Amino acid sequence: MDWLDTLEERVREAAAEIERLREENVSLSARLAELEEQLQSAQAEGDSEGWEEERQAIRQRVEKLASSLESLLED
């Protein structure tokens, strides 16, 4: 039943990776919210160009992680 042991190990590894990605997703979402708040403050002061670029980069990273999580859950 060596194949079953291998399968169990792969499932455990996948579950651990999903958990890690979920935690990272939560962290990045919180960071995104923080940066969006800073962006709103900066826009009020007229300095939004730099924040907008960082916001977009973070948003793309969060969306990529969410997509990775979804594809892991579909398999």
C-alpha positions in Angstrom: 0.0 0.0 0.0 2.9 2.2 -0.7 0.9 4.2 -3.3 -1.7 5.0 -0.5 1.1 6.3 1.8 2.3 8.5 -1.1 -1.2 9.8 -1.8 -1.8 10.6 1.9 1.5 12.5 2.1 0.6 14.5 -1.1 -2.8 15.3 0.4 -1.2 16.5 3.7 1.3 18.6 1.7 -1.5 20.1 -0.4 -3.5 20.9 2.7 -0.6 22.5 4.4 0.1 24.6 1.3 -3.6 25.7 1.1 -3.5 26.7 4.7 -0.3 28.7 4.2 -1.8 30.4 1.1 -4.9 31.3 3.0 -2.9 32.8 5.8 -0.9 34.8 3.3 -4.1 35.9 1.6 -5.5 37.2 4.8 -2.2 39.0 5.5 -2.1 40.5 2.0 -5.8 41.5 2.2 -5.1 43.3 5.5 -2.1 45.0 3.9 -4.2 46.0 0.9 -6.8 47.5 3.1 -4.1 49.5 5.0 -2.6 50.7 1.7 -6.0 51.7 0.3 -6.6 53.7 3.4 -3.2 55.4 3.0 -4.0 56.0 -0.7 -7.2 57.8 0.2 -5.3 60.0 2.6 -2.6 60.7 0.0 -5.2 61.5 -2.6 -6.6 64.1 -0.2 -3.1 65.5 -0.1 -2.6 65.1 -3.9 0.2 62.5 -3.7 -1.5 59.4 -5.1 0.6 58.3 -8.1 3.1 56.2 -6.1 0.5 54.7 -3.9 -1.6 53.8 -6.8 1.2 51.7 -8.3 1.9 49.9 -5.0 -1.8 49.3 -4.6 -2.1 47.8 -8.0 0.9 45.6 -7.4 -0.5 44.3 -4.1 -3.9 43.8 -5.7 -2.4 41.7 -8.4 -0.5 39.6 -5.9 -3.6 39.0 -3.8 -5.6 38.1 -6.9 -2.9 35.7 -8.0 -2.9 34.0 -4.5 -6.7 33.8 -4.6 -6.5 32.2 -8.0 -3.9 29.7 -6.7 -6.1 28.8 -3.8 -9.1 28.3 -6.0 -7.2 26.0 -8.4 -5.9 24.0 -5.5 -9.4 23.5 -4.1 -10.7 22.5 -7.5 -8.2 19.6 -7.8 
